[in-house]
């Protein structure tokens, strides 16, 4: 019995693995549907061909296998062959077309490689990718094809940057990037996305998501410092280290001040490290729950202004001398990561338990945990929005966590450093606290109109 065109198209999808857009596969002969997709296939090849042609622009005509025209035609060819395969309900057309293109293209590239004594296979892989993306643009998701084509051209154009990065990157940094990839792409999807405690506070996937988020922010700061070579000097190392832990920076600077070094610039570096800590927390709030910025944004901004003004004033008292003994610590040590995740899980569970029916328990928990780790305290509070706490209550918890964290830093400075170091820091902390309190009390809170963030509305 003769099969209908619909059944043949279904069979094509099943056999070839293609997933044609139903609206397009039903109108494959419709010029209005086909031409834009063929145009996209051509554009993908043109984009890759621009990059490949520019890189070999000094090569005389006929001296290379493929350039801007060949890659453009390869993308268009992939789209045409895919359209024929769908129209004829014959997946073998697409398979044969791809194999034929591969054989011809690889043969010419092999001859060129023998002549040039070049063992790179990048052009071959790029050509096959262009053909495949051209086919995807016609019979598959055209948005995915466009995004993949752009990504392909970007990777090809980043050869010098990527090769230079490989020469400069250390094994510890490479391991950290791999750990981040495993944490994000493997571990995160496997964790249950539901609360497993009676109070609804411990959601394993959310806990791990915030752990990855905090570690990624620290890692990006570390990489930025390494990339620009700014690991020397007390000020630069202090600001870079504050991306990871302002308390640890304060402790290191206090020990340096105790050895007899000039205390004013050290106090200034510690004060600016506190500024970086506030900016880091603000970034976390903006990403996770931007609605809280309407409550705490102006107060934090006023505190940042106070810390910054005092830090600049302290630094102007005397020039910084000497260099940092060590670059900022790599944030991807597995021990601290596990400790962060465990502490976050405990604080989240305790906060949820104490917040049942009242937000005062959450505020008290944030105050205590903020003294040890402000990121843990802030993230634990943010995740309760819309569950056990209002945006206003979470904003109070965030501000209290920042306050106790500042007092914790000051306590470390008093214990580890001389009076001439911690006294200016105490003055700066008091000034920032007063400015933040005045802004919080006198200035109106506003409705944040940004994106809902990780936690949603």
HELIX and SHEET records of a PDB file:
HELIX    1   1 UNK A    5  UNK A   16  1                                  12    
HELIX    2   2 UNK A   22  UNK A   25  1                                   4    
HELIX    3   3 UNK A   31  UNK A   55  1                                  25    
HELIX    4   4 UNK A   68  UNK A   87  1                                  20    
HELIX    5   5 UNK A   91  UNK A  116  1                                  26    
HELIX    6   6 UNK A  122  UNK A  139  1                                  18    
HELIX    7   7 UNK A  142  UNK A  157  1                                  16    
HELIX    8   8 UNK A  159  UNK A  168  1                                  10    
HELIX    9   9 UNK A  171  UNK A  182  1                                  12    
HELIX   10  10 UNK A  183  UNK A  187  3                                   5    
HELIX   11  11 UNK A  188  UNK A  190  1                                   3    
HELIX   12  12 UNK A  204  UNK A  228  1                                  25    
HELIX   13  13 UNK A  234  UNK A  242  1                                   9    
HELIX   14  14 UNK A  246  UNK A  258  1                                  13    
HELIX   15  15 UNK A  263  UNK A  288  1                                  26    
HELIX   16  16 UNK A  290  UNK A  292  5                                   3    
HELIX   17  17 UNK A  293  UNK A  316  1                                  24    
HELIX   18  18 UNK A  334  UNK A  355  1                                  22    
HELIX   19  19 UNK A  360  UNK A  370  1                                  11    
HELIX   20  20 UNK A  374  UNK A  382  1                                   9    
HELIX   21  21 UNK A  391  UNK A  416  1                                  26    
HELIX   22  22 UNK A  419  UNK A  442  1                                  24    
END                                                                             
